[in-house]
């Protein structure tokens, strides 16, 4: 069914001639902010194992409908043994073909720094971690793949200090001194969650580099615009990498996948950062629509709908089709009101491969 849908969408999205698209040689890559994170360690694993949580059921249904070959997930709690993501994979295996390969490195979220990172005069809060988190690994990332992940060749840029990114714009106090302090910036990593370059082995023997990330929201700070500046540089990292400013340049084909938490046209933040990335001639923007033709990927309620989640293939790849899948609404445990299982849509793109 999924391959049939690919052909139908290809006819509507003439990115490549349908006559040229071979369903047996397409690769579906999806990005999805599941918002499965819980308020404490181990709680997500508990809910996955119980099998009664309505949000988990709705997220599984969304992932089943997508039936992607490579899944890049955000908003899933990390644990040392990877038990939560393994349990999610096993639950999915009851519905669709199994994901035999997983990559889920420790994220920066919840990793305490022992510094006052937000300048509020307190230590040890969620905002004093390398990336916002009440506990280690909250709101992490994971990649599930049906194709082999070349783990020994993974490049994890998550330890890169913000101040070491070429051209970084760091926050300052009104008097020009470092915000919140020079000592804090000396340990502050750029990645809120992580920046990964994960090679996937294609059937042809060629490698596809999946460049995954989840940036901070450009909000919840003060006049120093710490989060806005950090969000900008987290997005800009990919162009610095492609320019050769962070070591070896990824060899095509590659695809940037994940959450920028930034819309190029509306909302808070330094929108030029994502606009510049989307216009970069080294990549292509399929701008996937949902069934109603809308391209926003999140609905934040009173804050509105925006496009913040992306799958951006390099120019060497041929895009067959792309789209969005919105999760079902569920009845919340508290209050009984219906709400989306995730406020984000799953973003998918089909690529022609050899």
The 8 nearest C-alpha neighbors of each residue, nearest first, counted from 0:
[[1, 3, 2, 4, 5, 64, 66, 6],
 [0, 2, 4, 3, 5, 66, 65, 64],
 [1, 3, 5, 4, 0, 22, 6, 23],
 [4, 2, 0, 6, 5, 1, 7, 22],
 [5, 3, 1, 7, 2, 6, 8, 0],
 [4, 6, 2, 8, 3, 7, 9, 1],
 [7, 5, 9, 3, 4, 8, 10, 2],
 [8, 6, 4, 10, 9, 5, 3, 11],
 [9, 7, 11, 5, 10, 6, 320, 12],
 [8, 10, 6, 12, 320, 7, 11, 319],
 [9, 11, 8, 7, 12, 13, 17, 6],
 [12, 10, 8, 9, 13, 7, 320, 6],
 [11, 13, 9, 10, 14, 8, 320, 319],
 [14, 12, 15, 10, 9, 11, 16, 17],
 [15, 13, 12, 319, 318, 16, 320, 9],
 [16, 14, 13, 319, 17, 318, 19, 317],
 [15, 17, 18, 19, 13, 20, 14, 9],
 [18, 16, 20, 19, 9, 10, 15, 6],
 [17, 19, 16, 20, 21, 15, 6, 10],
 [18, 20, 17, 16, 21, 15, 319, 351],
 [21, 19, 17, 18, 22, 16, 319, 351],
 [20, 22, 24, 23, 19, 25, 351, 18],
 [23, 21, 24, 25, 2, 20, 6, 5],
 [24, 22, 21, 25, 2, 26, 20, 352],
 [25, 23, 21, 22, 352, 351, 353, 26],
 [24, 26, 351, 350, 22, 352, 23, 349],
 [25, 27, 350, 349, 68, 351, 28, 352],
 [26, 28, 349, 67, 68, 348, 350, 69],
 [29, 27, 69, 348, 347, 67, 68, 70],
 [28, 30, 347, 70, 346, 67, 71, 69],
 [29, 31, 71, 346, 257, 345, 72, 70],
 [32, 30, 345, 72, 33, 73, 346, 71],
 [31, 33, 73, 74, 34, 72, 343, 30],
 [32, 34, 35, 74, 31, 341, 73, 58],
 [35, 33, 74, 36, 341, 32, 75, 73],
 [34, 36, 33, 75, 74, 37, 43, 55],
 [37, 35, 75, 76, 138, 74, 34, 137],
 [36, 38, 39, 43, 42, 35, 76, 137],
 [39, 37, 36, 40, 42, 133, 137, 134],
 [38, 40, 37, 42, 41, 134, 133, 137],
 [41, 39, 42, 134, 38, 37, 43, 137],
 [40, 42, 44, 43, 45, 39, 78, 83],
 [43, 41, 45, 44, 40, 39, 37, 46],
 [42, 44, 46, 45, 41, 37, 47, 36],
 [43, 45, 83, 47, 41, 42, 46, 48],
 [46, 44, 42, 48, 43, 47, 49, 41],
 [45, 47, 43, 49, 44, 48, 52, 42],
 [46, 48, 44, 45, 50, 49, 43, 86],
 [49, 47, 45, 50, 46, 44, 86, 51],
 [50, 48, 46, 51, 47, 45, 52, 44],
 [49, 51, 48, 47, 52, 46, 56, 55],
 [52, 50, 49, 53, 46, 56, 55, 47],
 [51, 53, 55, 54, 50, 46, 56, 49],
 [54, 52, 56, 55, 57, 51, 329, 330],
 [53, 55, 340, 57, 56, 52, 58, 329],
 [54, 56, 58, 52, 53, 57, 59, 47],
 [55, 57, 53, 59, 54, 58, 60, 52],
 [56, 58, 60, 54, 59, 55, 327, 340],
 [59, 57, 61, 55, 60, 56, 54, 62],
 [60, 58, 62, 56, 57, 61, 63, 55],
 [59, 61, 63, 57, 58, 62, 64, 56],
 [62, 60, 58, 64, 63, 59, 326, 65],
 [61, 63, 65, 59, 64, 60, 66, 58],
 [64, 62, 60, 66, 61, 65, 59, 95],
 [63, 65, 61, 62, 66, 60, 1, 324],
 [64, 66, 62, 67, 63, 61, 324, 347],
 [67, 65, 63, 64, 62, 68, 95, 1],
 [68, 66, 27, 65, 69, 28, 29, 70],
 [67, 69, 27, 145, 144, 28, 26, 70],
 [70, 68, 144, 28, 67, 143, 29, 27],
 [69, 71, 29, 143, 142, 30, 28, 72],
 [72, 70, 142, 30, 141, 29, 31, 143],
 [73, 71, 31, 141, 140, 32, 30, 70],
 [72, 74, 32, 140, 75, 139, 33, 31],
 [73, 75, 138, 34, 33, 36, 32, 35],
 [74, 76, 139, 138, 36, 35, 73, 140],
 [77, 75, 137, 138, 139, 36, 136, 74],
 [78, 76, 136, 139, 137, 75, 81, 105],
 [77, 79, 81, 80, 136, 76, 82, 83],
 [80, 78, 81, 77, 105, 82, 136, 104],
 [81, 79, 82, 78, 83, 77, 85, 84],
 [82, 80, 78, 79, 83, 84, 85, 77],
 [81, 83, 85, 80, 84, 86, 78, 44],
 [84, 82, 44, 86, 85, 81, 87, 43],
 [83, 85, 87, 86, 82, 81, 88, 141],
 [86, 84, 88, 82, 87, 83, 89, 81],
 [85, 87, 89, 83, 88, 84, 82, 90],
 [88, 86, 84, 90, 85, 89, 83, 91],
 [89, 87, 85, 91, 86, 90, 84, 92],
 [90, 88, 92, 86, 91, 87, 85, 93],
 [91, 89, 87, 92, 88, 93, 86, 94],
 [90, 92, 88, 93, 94, 89, 95, 87],
 [91, 93, 97, 89, 94, 95, 90, 96],
 [94, 92, 91, 90, 95, 89, 96, 97],
 [93, 95, 92, 91, 63, 96, 90, 97],
 [96, 94, 92, 91, 93, 63, 97, 66],
 [97, 95, 92, 98, 94, 91, 93, 66],
 [96, 98, 92, 99, 95, 145, 91, 88],
 [99, 97, 145, 144, 100, 143, 88, 96],
 [98, 100, 145, 97, 144, 101, 146, 143],
 [99, 101, 144, 98, 143, 147, 145, 148],
 [102, 100, 143, 142, 144, 103, 99, 141],
 [101, 103, 142, 141, 104, 143, 100, 148],
 [102, 104, 141, 140, 142, 101, 105, 81],
 [105, 103, 106, 102, 141, 140, 77, 155],
 [104, 106, 136, 77, 103, 107, 139, 79],
 [107, 105, 192, 108, 139, 193, 136, 104],
 [106, 108, 192, 130, 129, 110, 191, 109],
 [109, 107, 130, 132, 131, 106, 192, 110],
 [108, 110, 132, 135, 134, 128, 133, 136],
 [111, 109, 128, 135, 107, 129, 108, 112],
 [110, 112, 128, 109, 113, 129, 127, 123],
 [111, 113, 114, 128, 129, 127, 110, 186],
 [114, 112, 111, 123, 122, 115, 127, 128],
 [113, 115, 112, 116, 183, 122, 127, 123],
 [114, 116, 122, 118, 127, 117, 121, 120],
 [115, 117, 127, 114, 118, 183, 179, 126],
 [118, 116, 119, 115, 126, 179, 127, 220],
 [117, 119, 179, 120, 115, 116, 178, 121],
 [118, 120, 121, 117, 115, 116, 122, 179],
 [121, 119, 118, 115, 122, 117, 116, 179],
 [120, 122, 119, 115, 123, 124, 118, 127],
 [123, 121, 115, 124, 114, 127, 113, 120],
 [122, 124, 127, 113, 125, 111, 121, 128],
 [125, 123, 127, 126, 122, 128, 121, 133],
 [124, 126, 133, 132, 131, 127, 128, 109],
 [125, 127, 131, 124, 128, 117, 116, 132],
 [128, 126, 116, 124, 125, 115, 123, 111],
 [129, 127, 111, 110, 109, 130, 126, 112],
 [128, 130, 107, 110, 108, 111, 188, 187],
 [131, 129, 108, 191, 128, 107, 109, 192],
 [130, 132, 126, 108, 125, 128, 109, 129],
 [133, 131, 109, 125, 108, 134, 137, 130],
 [132, 134, 125, 109, 137, 135, 131, 124],
 [135, 133, 109, 132, 137, 136, 40, 39],
 [136, 134, 109, 110, 137, 108, 132, 133],
 [135, 137, 77, 108, 76, 139, 109, 106],
 [136, 138, 76, 132, 139, 134, 135, 108],
 [139, 137, 74, 76, 75, 36, 136, 73],
 [138, 140, 76, 75, 77, 136, 106, 137],
 [141, 139, 73, 72, 75, 103, 74, 138],
 [140, 142, 103, 72, 102, 71, 143, 73],
 [143, 141, 71, 102, 70, 101, 72, 103],
 [144, 142, 101, 70, 69, 98, 100, 141],
 [145, 143, 69, 100, 98, 146, 68, 70],
 [144, 146, 98, 99, 68, 100, 69, 147],
 [145, 147, 144, 200, 199, 148, 201, 100],
 [148, 146, 200, 199, 100, 149, 145, 144],
 [149, 147, 199, 150, 198, 100, 200, 146],
 [150, 148, 198, 152, 151, 199, 147, 153],
 [149, 151, 153, 152, 148, 197, 198, 102],
 [150, 152, 149, 153, 154, 148, 198, 197],
 [153, 151, 150, 149, 154, 198, 197, 196],
 [154, 152, 197, 150, 151, 196, 198, 155],
 [155, 153, 196, 195, 156, 152, 197, 194],
 [154, 156, 195, 157, 194, 196, 153, 158],
 [157, 155, 194, 158, 159, 195, 154, 193],
 [156, 158, 193, 194, 190, 155, 159, 188],
 [159, 157, 156, 188, 160, 190, 155, 189],
 [160, 158, 157, 188, 156, 189, 161, 163],
 [161, 159, 188, 163, 189, 162, 187, 158],
 [160, 162, 189, 188, 163, 164, 187, 159],
 [161, 163, 160, 164, 167, 169, 184, 185],
 [164, 162, 160, 161, 165, 159, 167, 166],
 [163, 165, 167, 162, 161, 166, 160, 236],
 [166, 164, 167, 163, 244, 239, 162, 245],
 [165, 167, 164, 168, 163, 162, 232, 239],
 [168, 166, 164, 165, 162, 169, 232, 161],
 [167, 169, 228, 166, 170, 232, 229, 162],
 [168, 170, 167, 171, 228, 162, 225, 177],
 [171, 169, 178, 225, 223, 177, 224, 168],
 [172, 170, 178, 177, 175, 176, 223, 173],
 [171, 173, 175, 174, 176, 178, 177, 223],
 [174, 172, 175, 171, 176, 223, 222, 178],
 [175, 173, 172, 176, 171, 177, 178, 223],
 [174, 176, 172, 171, 173, 177, 178, 170],
 [177, 175, 172, 171, 174, 178, 173, 180],
 [178, 176, 171, 180, 181, 179, 172, 170],
 [179, 177, 171, 180, 170, 172, 176, 181],
 [178, 180, 118, 177, 116, 117, 183, 181],
 [181, 179, 178, 177, 183, 182, 184, 176],
 [180, 182, 184, 177, 183, 185, 178, 179],
 [183, 181, 185, 180, 184, 186, 114, 179],
 [184, 182, 180, 185, 181, 186, 114, 116],
 [185, 183, 187, 181, 186, 182, 180, 162],
 [184, 186, 182, 183, 187, 181, 162, 160],
 [187, 185, 184, 183, 188, 160, 182, 112],
 [188, 186, 184, 160, 185, 161, 183, 129],
 [189, 187, 160, 161, 159, 190, 158, 129],
 [188, 190, 161, 160, 159, 191, 233, 187],
 [191, 189, 193, 157, 192, 188, 233, 194],
 [190, 192, 130, 215, 214, 107, 193, 108],
 [193, 191, 107, 106, 190, 108, 213, 130],
 [192, 194, 157, 190, 212, 106, 191, 195],
 [193, 195, 212, 157, 156, 211, 155, 190],
 [196, 194, 155, 211, 210, 197, 154, 156],
 [195, 197, 210, 154, 209, 153, 208, 155],
 [196, 198, 153, 209, 208, 195, 210, 199],
 [199, 197, 208, 207, 149, 206, 148, 209],
 [198, 200, 148, 207, 206, 147, 149, 208],
 [201, 199, 206, 147, 204, 205, 146, 148],
 [200, 202, 203, 204, 205, 206, 199, 146],
 [203, 201, 204, 200, 205, 353, 146, 352],
 [202, 204, 201, 205, 353, 200, 352, 206],
 [205, 203, 201, 202, 200, 206, 353, 199],
 [206, 204, 201, 203, 200, 207, 202, 199],
 [205, 207, 200, 199, 201, 198, 208, 204],
 [206, 208, 199, 253, 252, 198, 209, 200],
 [209, 207, 198, 253, 197, 196, 210, 199],
 [208, 210, 197, 254, 196, 253, 211, 198],
 [209, 211, 196, 255, 195, 256, 254, 208],
 [212, 210, 256, 195, 257, 194, 209, 255],
 [211, 213, 194, 257, 193, 258, 214, 195],
 [214, 212, 258, 257, 192, 259, 193, 215],
 [215, 213, 259, 230, 191, 233, 260, 258],
 [214, 216, 230, 191, 217, 260, 226, 213],
 [215, 217, 260, 218, 214, 230, 226, 227],
 [218, 216, 227, 226, 268, 230, 215, 267],
 [217, 219, 216, 220, 226, 227, 267, 268],
 [220, 218, 221, 217, 226, 216, 224, 225],
 [221, 219, 218, 224, 226, 225, 222, 223],
 [220, 222, 223, 224, 219, 225, 218, 226],
 [221, 223, 224, 220, 225, 172, 173, 171],
 [222, 224, 221, 225, 170, 171, 172, 178],
 [225, 223, 227, 222, 226, 221, 220, 228],
 [226, 224, 170, 228, 223, 227, 229, 220],
 [227, 225, 217, 229, 228, 224, 230, 218],
 [226, 228, 217, 224, 230, 268, 229, 225],
 [229, 227, 231, 225, 226, 230, 224, 232],
 [228, 230, 226, 232, 231, 227, 233, 225],
 [231, 229, 233, 227, 215, 228, 232, 217],
 [230, 232, 228, 229, 272, 234, 233, 235],
 [231, 233, 235, 229, 234, 230, 236, 228],
 [234, 232, 230, 236, 235, 231, 229, 214],
 [235, 233, 232, 236, 231, 237, 230, 272],
 [234, 236, 232, 237, 238, 233, 231, 272],
 [237, 235, 239, 233, 234, 238, 232, 240],
 [238, 236, 240, 235, 239, 241, 234, 233],
 [237, 239, 241, 240, 235, 236, 242, 276],
 [238, 240, 242, 236, 244, 237, 241, 235],
 [241, 239, 237, 245, 243, 238, 242, 244],
 [240, 242, 238, 243, 248, 239, 237, 249],
 [241, 243, 239, 240, 244, 238, 248, 245],
 [244, 242, 240, 248, 241, 245, 246, 247],
 [243, 245, 239, 240, 242, 246, 165, 241],
 [246, 244, 240, 243, 239, 247, 248, 164],
 [245, 247, 243, 244, 248, 240, 249, 242],
 [248, 246, 243, 249, 245, 240, 244, 241],
 [247, 249, 243, 241, 240, 250, 246, 242],
 [250, 248, 247, 251, 241, 253, 208, 240],
 [251, 249, 252, 248, 253, 208, 207, 247],
 [252, 250, 253, 249, 315, 313, 207, 208],
 [251, 253, 207, 315, 313, 250, 316, 208],
 [252, 254, 208, 251, 207, 313, 209, 312],
 [253, 255, 312, 209, 311, 313, 210, 256],
 [256, 254, 210, 311, 310, 211, 209, 312],
 [257, 255, 310, 211, 309, 210, 254, 30],
 [258, 256, 212, 211, 309, 213, 30, 308],
 [257, 259, 308, 213, 260, 307, 214, 309],
 [258, 260, 214, 261, 307, 213, 308, 234],
 [261, 259, 307, 216, 258, 214, 215, 262],
 [260, 262, 307, 259, 270, 263, 273, 268],
 [261, 263, 306, 307, 264, 265, 305, 270],
 [264, 262, 274, 270, 273, 265, 261, 271],
 [265, 263, 262, 270, 266, 274, 305, 306],
 [266, 264, 262, 263, 267, 305, 270, 261],
 [265, 267, 262, 268, 264, 305, 261, 270],
 [268, 266, 217, 265, 269, 218, 270, 261],
 [269, 267, 217, 227, 270, 261, 266, 218],
 [268, 270, 271, 272, 231, 227, 267, 228],
 [269, 271, 263, 272, 268, 273, 274, 262],
 [270, 272, 274, 269, 273, 275, 263, 231],
 [273, 271, 270, 275, 231, 274, 269, 235],
 [272, 274, 276, 275, 263, 271, 270, 277],
 [275, 273, 271, 263, 277, 276, 272, 278],
 [276, 274, 278, 273, 272, 277, 271, 279],
 [275, 277, 273, 279, 278, 274, 272, 238],
 [276, 278, 274, 275, 279, 273, 284, 283],
 [279, 277, 275, 276, 280, 274, 282, 283],
 [278, 280, 276, 281, 277, 282, 275, 283],
 [281, 279, 282, 278, 283, 314, 277, 276],
 [282, 280, 279, 314, 313, 283, 241, 278],
 [283, 281, 313, 314, 280, 312, 279, 311],
 [284, 282, 312, 311, 314, 313, 285, 281],
 [283, 285, 286, 311, 277, 282, 312, 310],
 [284, 286, 287, 283, 321, 311, 318, 348],
 [287, 285, 284, 294, 288, 321, 322, 309],
 [286, 288, 322, 321, 285, 294, 323, 289],
 [289, 287, 294, 292, 322, 293, 323, 286],
 [288, 290, 323, 292, 291, 293, 322, 294],
 [289, 291, 292, 288, 293, 323, 322, 324],
 [292, 290, 289, 293, 288, 294, 323, 322],
 [291, 293, 288, 289, 290, 294, 287, 322],
 [294, 292, 288, 289, 291, 295, 290, 287],
 [293, 295, 288, 287, 296, 289, 286, 292],
 [296, 294, 306, 305, 293, 297, 304, 307],
 [297, 295, 306, 344, 343, 308, 305, 307],
 [298, 296, 343, 304, 305, 342, 295, 344],
 [297, 299, 304, 342, 300, 303, 343, 305],
 [298, 300, 302, 303, 304, 301, 297, 342],
 [299, 301, 303, 302, 298, 304, 342, 297],
 [300, 302, 303, 299, 298, 304, 305, 297],
 [303, 301, 299, 300, 304, 298, 266, 305],
 [304, 302, 299, 300, 301, 298, 305, 297],
 [303, 305, 298, 297, 295, 299, 302, 306],
 [306, 304, 295, 297, 262, 296, 307, 303],
 [305, 307, 295, 296, 262, 308, 297, 294],
 [306, 308, 260, 261, 262, 259, 258, 296],
 [309, 307, 258, 257, 296, 306, 259, 346],
 [308, 310, 257, 256, 311, 258, 307, 346],
 [309, 311, 256, 255, 312, 257, 30, 348],
 [312, 310, 255, 254, 284, 283, 309, 282],
 [313, 311, 254, 282, 283, 253, 255, 316],
 [312, 314, 282, 315, 253, 254, 316, 281],
 [315, 313, 282, 316, 281, 283, 312, 317],
 [314, 316, 313, 252, 251, 317, 312, 253],
 [317, 315, 314, 313, 312, 252, 318, 350],
 [318, 316, 351, 350, 319, 315, 15, 314],
 [317, 319, 350, 320, 349, 14, 351, 316],
 [320, 318, 349, 350, 15, 9, 14, 351],
 [321, 319, 9, 349, 318, 8, 348, 12],
 [322, 320, 348, 287, 347, 349, 285, 319],
 [321, 323, 287, 288, 347, 289, 346, 348],
 [324, 322, 289, 346, 345, 288, 344, 347],
 [323, 325, 345, 344, 289, 326, 346, 322],
 [324, 326, 344, 345, 323, 327, 343, 61],
 [327, 325, 61, 340, 341, 57, 324, 339],
 [328, 326, 57, 339, 340, 329, 325, 61],
 [327, 329, 339, 338, 340, 337, 326, 330],
 [330, 328, 337, 338, 340, 339, 331, 53],
 [329, 331, 337, 336, 335, 338, 332, 328],
 [330, 332, 335, 333, 336, 337, 329, 338],
 [333, 331, 335, 334, 330, 336, 53, 52],
 [334, 332, 331, 335, 336, 330, 337, 338],
 [333, 335, 336, 332, 331, 330, 337, 338],
 [334, 336, 331, 333, 330, 332, 337, 338],
 [337, 335, 334, 330, 331, 338, 333, 329],
 [336, 338, 330, 329, 331, 328, 335, 339],
 [337, 339, 328, 329, 330, 340, 336, 331],
 [340, 338, 328, 341, 342, 329, 327, 326],
 [339, 341, 54, 328, 326, 329, 57, 327],
 [342, 340, 339, 343, 34, 33, 326, 32],
 [341, 343, 298, 297, 339, 299, 340, 344],
 [344, 342, 297, 341, 296, 32, 345, 298],
 [343, 345, 325, 296, 324, 323, 297, 346],
 [344, 346, 31, 324, 323, 30, 325, 347],
 [347, 345, 323, 30, 29, 322, 344, 31],
 [348, 346, 29, 322, 321, 28, 323, 30],
 [347, 349, 321, 28, 27, 320, 350, 29],
 [348, 350, 27, 320, 319, 26, 321, 318],
 [351, 349, 318, 26, 25, 319, 317, 352],
 [350, 352, 25, 317, 24, 319, 318, 26],
 [353, 351, 24, 25, 350, 26, 316, 317],
 [352, 203, 24, 351, 202, 201, 25, 205]]
